[in-house]
Amino acid sequence: MKNTIIEYCLKKKGATLEYPFGPHPLVIKVAGKMFALIFEGNGVNVYINLKCDPVIAENLREQLEAVRPGFHMNKKHWNTVIIDGSLSESDIFDMINHSYDLVVNNLSKSLRESIL
């Protein structure tokens, strides 16, 4: 699943893979802004930090055991999603899309137009 998530993220327009903190975690950015941070925590599960609207973030955390406040991130704007099989691939992809869209929509108009 980790490779599928990475591939999905990298299909986003302007997405780049970087390792700003060393070999782990891997960070996926658009226009130099992070929208996904992927790491392995306990040797079993993969974790992905995703940007999220604060209201939606809180709702997801209340409804889904696999969604928690962002690990080592601003907990108001980031969620950590545990990839443990409890969420469907489409649910994970929807959260990635939301994160990407939040970052892209915050870019300047000229930068956004150059990507899209």
SEZAPA-948752 format. One record per residue: residue number from 0; residue in three letters; x, z negated, y of N, C-alpha, C in turn. Coordinates in Angstrom, 1 decimal. Last residue first. Layout:
# SEZAPA-948752
+-----+------+--------+--------+--------+--------+--------+--------+--------+--------+--------+
:  nr : rest :   n.px :   n.pz :   n.py :  ca.px :  ca.pz :  ca.py :   c.px :   c.pz :   c.py :
+-----+------+--------+--------+--------+--------+--------+--------+--------+--------+--------+
: NUM :  Ala :      X :      Z :      Y :      X :      Z :      Y :      X :      Z :      Y :
...
+-----+------+--------+--------+--------+--------+--------+--------+--------+--------+--------+
***
This chain:
# SEZAPA-948752
+-----+------+--------+--------+--------+--------+--------+--------+--------+--------+--------+
:  nr : rest :   n.px :   n.pz :   n.py :  ca.px :  ca.pz :  ca.py :   c.px :   c.pz :   c.py :
+-----+------+--------+--------+--------+--------+--------+--------+--------+--------+--------+
: 115 :  Leu :   -1.1 :   12.6 :   24.0 :   -2.3 :   13.2 :   23.4 :   -2.4 :   14.6 :   23.8 :
: 114 :  Ile :    1.3 :   12.3 :   25.5 :    1.3 :   12.0 :   24.0 :    0.1 :   12.7 :   23.4 :
: 113 :  Ser :    0.8 :   13.0 :   28.0 :    1.9 :   13.7 :   27.4 :    1.9 :   13.4 :   25.9 :
: 112 :  Glu :   -1.4 :   11.4 :   28.7 :   -1.6 :   12.8 :   28.5 :   -0.5 :   13.5 :   27.8 :
: 111 :  Arg :    0.0 :    9.0 :   28.9 :   -1.0 :    9.1 :   27.9 :   -1.3 :   10.6 :   27.6 :
: 110 :  Leu :    1.6 :    9.5 :   31.1 :    2.2 :    9.2 :   29.8 :    1.2 :    9.4 :   28.7 :
: 109 :  Ser :   -0.4 :    9.8 :   33.0 :    0.5 :   10.9 :   32.8 :    1.2 :   10.7 :   31.4 :
: 108 :  Lys :   -1.7 :    7.3 :   33.0 :   -2.4 :    8.6 :   32.7 :   -1.5 :    9.7 :   32.3 :
: 107 :  Ser :    0.1 :    4.7 :   31.4 :   -0.3 :    5.5 :   32.6 :   -0.9 :    6.8 :   32.1 :
: 106 :  Leu :   -1.5 :    2.8 :   28.7 :   -0.4 :    3.6 :   29.3 :   -0.9 :    4.3 :   30.5 :
: 105 :  Asn :   -3.7 :    1.7 :   27.5 :   -3.0 :    1.0 :   28.6 :   -1.9 :    1.7 :   29.2 :
: 104 :  Asn :   -4.4 :    3.5 :   25.5 :   -5.3 :    3.4 :   26.7 :   -4.7 :    2.6 :   27.8 :
: 103 :  Val :   -2.4 :    2.9 :   23.7 :   -2.4 :    4.2 :   24.3 :   -3.3 :    4.1 :   25.6 :
: 102 :  Val :   -3.2 :    0.3 :   22.9 :   -1.9 :    0.5 :   23.5 :   -1.9 :    1.8 :   24.3 :
: 101 :  Leu :   -5.7 :    0.7 :   21.8 :   -5.5 :   -0.3 :   22.9 :   -4.2 :    0.0 :   23.6 :
: 100 :  Asp :   -5.2 :    2.6 :   19.8 :   -6.0 :    3.0 :   20.9 :   -5.8 :    2.0 :   22.1 :
:  99 :  Tyr :   -3.7 :    1.0 :   18.0 :   -3.1 :    2.2 :   18.6 :   -3.8 :    2.6 :   19.9 :
:  98 :  Ser :   -5.7 :   -0.9 :   17.3 :   -4.4 :   -1.3 :   17.9 :   -3.8 :   -0.2 :   18.6 :
:  97 :  His :   -7.6 :    0.8 :   16.1 :   -8.0 :    0.0 :   17.3 :   -6.7 :   -0.4 :   18.0 :
:  96 :  Asn :   -6.2 :    1.8 :   13.9 :   -6.7 :    2.7 :   15.0 :   -7.0 :    2.0 :   16.3 :
:  95 :  Ile :   -5.8 :   -0.5 :   12.5 :   -4.6 :    0.2 :   13.0 :   -5.1 :    1.1 :   14.1 :
:  94 :  Met :   -8.4 :   -1.1 :   11.8 :   -7.7 :   -2.0 :   12.6 :   -6.5 :   -1.4 :   13.2 :
:  93 :  Asp :   -9.0 :    1.2 :   10.2 :   -9.8 :    1.0 :   11.4 :   -9.0 :    0.0 :   12.4 :
:  92 :  Phe :   -7.2 :    0.7 :    8.1 :   -7.0 :    1.9 :    9.0 :   -7.8 :    1.7 :   10.3 :
:  91 :  Ile :   -8.5 :   -1.5 :    7.0 :   -7.1 :   -1.6 :    7.5 :   -6.8 :   -0.5 :    8.5 :
:  90 :  Asp :  -10.9 :   -0.3 :    6.2 :  -10.9 :   -1.4 :    7.1 :   -9.5 :   -1.6 :    7.8 :
:  89 :  Ser :   -9.9 :    1.6 :    4.3 :  -10.5 :    2.0 :    5.6 :  -10.6 :    0.9 :    6.6 :
:  88 :  Glu :   -8.9 :   -0.1 :    2.3 :   -8.0 :    0.8 :    3.0 :   -8.6 :    1.2 :    4.4 :
:  87 :  Ser :  -10.5 :   -3.3 :    2.4 :  -10.5 :   -1.9 :    2.0 :   -9.4 :   -1.2 :    2.8 :
:  86 :  Leu :   -9.1 :   -6.5 :    1.6 :   -9.6 :   -5.5 :    2.6 :   -9.5 :   -4.1 :    2.0 :
:  85 :  Ser :   -7.8 :   -7.8 :   -0.5 :   -9.2 :   -8.2 :   -0.2 :   -9.9 :   -7.3 :    0.9 :
:  84 :  Gly :   -5.2 :   -7.0 :   -1.0 :   -6.3 :   -6.4 :   -1.8 :   -7.7 :   -6.8 :   -1.4 :
:  83 :  Asp :   -3.6 :   -8.1 :    0.9 :   -3.6 :   -8.8 :   -0.4 :   -4.7 :   -8.2 :   -1.3 :
:  82 :  Ile :   -2.2 :   -8.0 :    3.6 :   -2.5 :   -7.0 :    2.7 :   -2.5 :   -7.5 :    1.3 :
:  81 :  Ile :   -3.2 :   -9.8 :    6.4 :   -2.6 :   -9.9 :    5.1 :   -3.1 :   -8.8 :    4.1 :
:  80 :  Val :   -2.7 :   -9.3 :    9.7 :   -3.6 :   -8.9 :    8.6 :   -2.7 :   -9.0 :    7.3 :
:  79 :  Thr :   -2.6 :  -11.0 :   12.6 :   -1.8 :  -10.7 :   11.4 :   -2.8 :  -10.5 :   10.3 :
:  78 :  Asn :   -3.4 :   -9.9 :   15.9 :   -3.8 :  -10.5 :   14.6 :   -2.8 :  -10.2 :   13.6 :
:  77 :  Trp :   -3.2 :  -10.5 :   19.4 :   -2.6 :  -10.0 :   18.2 :   -3.2 :  -10.7 :   16.9 :
:  76 :  His :   -4.1 :  -11.8 :   21.7 :   -4.2 :  -10.3 :   21.6 :   -3.7 :   -9.7 :   20.3 :
:  75 :  Lys :   -3.8 :  -14.5 :   21.3 :   -5.1 :  -14.0 :   21.9 :   -5.2 :  -12.5 :   21.7 :
:  74 :  Lys :   -1.3 :  -14.9 :   20.4 :   -2.4 :  -15.0 :   19.4 :   -3.8 :  -14.6 :   20.0 :
:  73 :  Asn :    1.4 :  -13.1 :   20.7 :    0.4 :  -13.7 :   21.5 :   -0.9 :  -13.7 :   20.7 :
:  72 :  Met :    3.3 :  -13.9 :   17.7 :    2.8 :  -13.0 :   18.7 :    1.9 :  -13.8 :   19.6 :
:  71 :  His :    4.0 :  -15.1 :   15.3 :    5.1 :  -14.9 :   16.3 :    4.6 :  -13.9 :   17.4 :
:  70 :  Phe :    1.2 :  -13.8 :   13.9 :    2.4 :  -14.5 :   13.6 :    3.5 :  -14.1 :   14.5 :
:  69 :  Gly :   -2.0 :  -13.7 :   15.3 :   -0.7 :  -13.0 :   15.2 :    0.4 :  -14.0 :   15.0 :
:  68 :  Pro :   -4.5 :  -15.4 :   13.3 :   -3.8 :  -15.2 :   14.6 :   -2.4 :  -14.6 :   14.4 :
:  67 :  Arg :   -5.7 :  -13.3 :   10.5 :   -5.3 :  -14.6 :   11.1 :   -4.7 :  -14.3 :   12.5 :
:  66 :  Val :   -7.4 :  -12.1 :    7.8 :   -7.1 :  -11.8 :    9.2 :   -6.8 :  -13.2 :    9.9 :
:  65 :  Ala :   -8.3 :  -12.7 :    5.3 :   -7.0 :  -12.0 :    5.4 :   -6.6 :  -11.7 :    6.8 :
:  64 :  Glu :  -10.9 :  -13.7 :    5.6 :   -9.8 :  -14.6 :    5.3 :   -8.4 :  -14.0 :    5.5 :
:  63 :  Leu :  -13.1 :  -12.7 :    8.1 :  -12.2 :  -12.2 :    7.1 :  -11.0 :  -13.2 :    6.8 :
:  62 :  Gln :  -14.6 :  -13.9 :   10.2 :  -15.3 :  -13.2 :    9.1 :  -14.4 :  -12.9 :    7.9 :
:  61 :  Glu :  -12.9 :  -15.0 :   12.0 :  -14.0 :  -15.8 :   11.5 :  -14.6 :  -15.2 :   10.2 :
:  60 :  Arg :  -11.2 :  -12.8 :   12.6 :  -10.6 :  -14.1 :   12.0 :  -11.7 :  -15.0 :   11.4 :
:  59 :  Leu :  -13.0 :  -11.1 :   13.8 :  -12.4 :  -10.7 :   12.5 :  -11.8 :  -12.0 :   11.8 :
:  58 :  Asn :  -13.6 :  -12.6 :   16.1 :  -14.7 :  -12.2 :   15.2 :  -14.1 :  -11.9 :   13.8 :
:  57 :  Glu :  -11.1 :  -12.5 :   17.4 :  -11.8 :  -13.8 :   17.0 :  -12.8 :  -13.6 :   16.0 :
:  56 :  Ala :  -10.8 :   -9.8 :   17.9 :   -9.9 :  -10.5 :   17.1 :  -10.5 :  -11.8 :   16.6 :
:  55 :  Ile :  -13.0 :   -9.2 :   19.6 :  -13.0 :   -8.6 :   18.2 :  -12.0 :   -9.4 :   17.3 :
:  54 :  Val :  -12.0 :  -10.6 :   21.8 :  -13.3 :  -10.9 :   21.3 :  -13.4 :  -10.4 :   19.8 :
:  53 :  Pro :   -9.4 :   -9.3 :   22.3 :   -9.6 :  -10.8 :   22.0 :  -10.9 :  -11.2 :   21.4 :
:  52 :  Asp :   -8.5 :   -6.4 :   20.6 :   -9.3 :   -7.0 :   21.7 :   -9.6 :   -8.4 :   21.4 :
:  51 :  Cys :   -5.2 :   -6.4 :   19.2 :   -6.7 :   -6.4 :   19.0 :   -7.4 :   -7.0 :   20.3 :
:  50 :  Lys :   -2.4 :   -5.2 :   17.4 :   -3.0 :   -5.6 :   18.7 :   -4.5 :   -5.5 :   18.5 :
:  49 :  Leu :   -1.2 :   -6.5 :   14.3 :   -1.9 :   -5.5 :   15.1 :   -2.5 :   -6.0 :   16.3 :
:  48 :  Asn :    1.1 :   -7.0 :   11.8 :    0.6 :   -7.5 :   13.1 :    0.0 :   -6.3 :   13.8 :
:  47 :  Ile :    0.8 :   -7.2 :    8.4 :    0.9 :   -6.3 :    9.5 :    0.3 :   -7.0 :   10.7 :
:  46 :  Tyr :    2.4 :   -8.0 :    5.3 :    1.6 :   -8.5 :    6.5 :    1.8 :   -7.4 :    7.6 :
:  45 :  Val :    2.2 :   -8.0 :    1.8 :    2.7 :   -7.4 :    3.0 :    1.8 :   -7.8 :    4.2 :
:  44 :  Asn :    2.9 :  -10.4 :   -0.8 :    2.0 :   -9.7 :    0.2 :    2.8 :   -9.1 :    1.3 :
:  43 :  Val :    5.3 :  -11.2 :   -2.2 :    4.1 :  -10.7 :   -2.9 :    3.3 :   -9.9 :   -1.9 :
:  42 :  Gly :    7.2 :  -12.3 :   -0.6 :    7.7 :  -11.4 :   -1.7 :    6.5 :  -10.8 :   -2.5 :
:  41 :  Asn :    6.1 :  -13.4 :    1.6 :    6.4 :  -14.3 :    0.5 :    6.8 :  -13.5 :   -0.8 :
:  40 :  Gly :    6.2 :  -11.3 :    3.6 :    6.3 :  -12.7 :    3.9 :    6.8 :  -13.5 :    2.7 :
:  39 :  Glu :    7.2 :   -8.3 :    5.0 :    6.8 :   -9.0 :    3.8 :    7.1 :  -10.4 :    4.0 :
:  38 :  Phe :    5.8 :   -6.5 :    7.8 :    6.8 :   -7.3 :    7.2 :    6.3 :   -7.9 :    5.9 :
:  37 :  Ile :    5.3 :   -4.6 :   10.7 :    5.0 :   -4.7 :    9.3 :    6.2 :   -5.5 :    8.6 :
:  36 :  Leu :    3.5 :   -4.1 :   13.5 :    4.7 :   -4.7 :   13.1 :    4.5 :   -5.1 :   11.6 :
:  35 :  Ala :    2.2 :   -1.8 :   15.9 :    2.1 :   -2.4 :   14.5 :    3.5 :   -2.9 :   14.2 :
:  34 :  Phe :    2.6 :   -1.1 :   18.5 :    1.2 :   -1.3 :   18.0 :    1.1 :   -1.8 :   16.6 :
:  33 :  Met :    4.8 :   -1.4 :   21.2 :    4.5 :   -1.7 :   19.8 :    3.0 :   -1.8 :   19.6 :
:  32 :  Lys :    5.9 :    1.2 :   23.2 :    5.1 :    0.0 :   23.1 :    4.6 :   -0.2 :   21.7 :
:  31 :  Gly :    7.2 :    3.6 :   23.4 :    8.0 :    2.4 :   23.6 :    7.2 :    1.1 :   23.5 :
:  30 :  Ala :    5.1 :    5.4 :   22.8 :    5.7 :    5.4 :   24.2 :    6.4 :    4.1 :   24.4 :
:  29 :  Val :    4.4 :    3.4 :   20.2 :    4.0 :    4.6 :   20.8 :    4.4 :    4.5 :   22.3 :
:  28 :  Lys :    5.9 :    2.0 :   17.2 :    5.6 :    2.1 :   18.6 :    5.0 :    3.4 :   19.0 :
:  27 :  Ile :    6.3 :   -0.2 :   14.6 :    5.9 :    1.1 :   15.0 :    5.3 :    1.1 :   16.4 :
:  26 :  Val :    8.9 :   -1.9 :   13.0 :    8.0 :   -1.9 :   14.2 :    7.6 :   -0.4 :   14.4 :
:  25 :  Leu :    9.7 :   -3.9 :   10.3 :    9.7 :   -2.6 :   10.9 :    8.6 :   -2.6 :   12.0 :
:  24 :  Pro :   11.5 :   -7.1 :   10.6 :   10.4 :   -6.3 :   10.2 :   10.6 :   -4.9 :   10.8 :
:  23 :  His :   14.5 :   -5.9 :    9.1 :   13.1 :   -6.4 :    8.9 :   12.7 :   -7.2 :   10.1 :
:  22 :  Pro :   17.0 :   -5.2 :   10.0 :   16.3 :   -4.4 :    8.9 :   14.9 :   -4.7 :    8.7 :
:  21 :  Gly :   16.5 :   -5.9 :   13.5 :   17.3 :   -5.8 :   12.3 :   16.6 :   -5.0 :   11.2 :
:  20 :  Phe :   14.6 :   -5.7 :   15.5 :   15.0 :   -7.0 :   15.1 :   15.9 :   -7.0 :   13.9 :
:  19 :  Pro :   13.9 :   -3.0 :   15.8 :   14.6 :   -3.7 :   16.9 :   15.1 :   -5.1 :   16.6 :
:  18 :  Tyr :   13.5 :   -0.4 :   14.3 :   14.0 :   -1.7 :   13.7 :   14.7 :   -2.6 :   14.8 :
:  17 :  Glu :   10.8 :    1.9 :   14.4 :   12.0 :    1.3 :   14.9 :   12.3 :    0.0 :   14.2 :
:  16 :  Leu :    9.1 :    4.9 :   14.4 :    9.5 :    3.8 :   13.6 :   10.8 :    3.2 :   14.1 :
:  15 :  Thr :    6.5 :    6.2 :   16.6 :    7.9 :    6.1 :   16.1 :    8.2 :    4.9 :   15.4 :
:  14 :  Ala :    3.9 :    8.3 :   17.6 :    4.3 :    7.1 :   16.9 :    5.8 :    7.3 :   16.4 :
:  13 :  Gly :    2.7 :   10.6 :   18.7 :    3.8 :    9.9 :   19.5 :    4.3 :    8.6 :   18.8 :
:  12 :  Lys :   -0.2 :   10.3 :   17.0 :    0.5 :   11.1 :   17.9 :    1.5 :   10.2 :   18.7 :
:  11 :  Lys :    0.1 :    8.9 :   13.7 :   -0.5 :    8.8 :   15.0 :    0.4 :    9.6 :   16.0 :
:  10 :  Lys :    1.5 :    8.9 :   11.4 :    0.7 :   10.1 :   11.7 :    0.1 :   10.1 :   13.0 :
:   9 :  Leu :    2.5 :    6.3 :   11.2 :    3.4 :    7.4 :   11.7 :    2.7 :    8.7 :   12.0 :
:   8 :  Cys :    0.4 :    5.0 :   10.0 :    0.8 :    4.7 :   11.4 :    1.6 :    5.8 :   12.0 :
:   7 :  Tyr :    0.4 :    6.1 :    7.5 :   -0.8 :    6.3 :    8.3 :   -0.4 :    6.0 :    9.8 :
:   6 :  Glu :    2.9 :    5.3 :    6.5 :    2.6 :    6.7 :    6.7 :    1.5 :    7.0 :    7.6 :
:   5 :  Ile :    2.5 :    2.5 :    6.5 :    3.5 :    3.1 :    7.3 :    3.2 :    4.6 :    7.6 :
:   4 :  Ile :    0.4 :    2.4 :    4.5 :    0.2 :    1.9 :    5.9 :    1.2 :    2.5 :    6.9 :
:   3 :  Thr :    1.7 :    3.5 :    2.3 :    0.5 :    4.1 :    2.8 :    0.3 :    3.7 :    4.3 :
:   2 :  Asn :    3.7 :    1.5 :    1.9 :    4.1 :    2.9 :    2.3 :    2.9 :    3.7 :    2.9 :
:   1 :  Lys :    2.0 :   -0.7 :    1.2 :    2.9 :   -0.7 :    2.4 :    3.3 :    0.7 :    2.8 :
:   0 :  Met :    0.8 :    0.0 :   -1.2 :    0.0 :    0.0 :    0.0 :    0.9 :    0.0 :    1.3 :
+-----+------+--------+--------+--------+--------+--------+--------+--------+--------+--------+
***
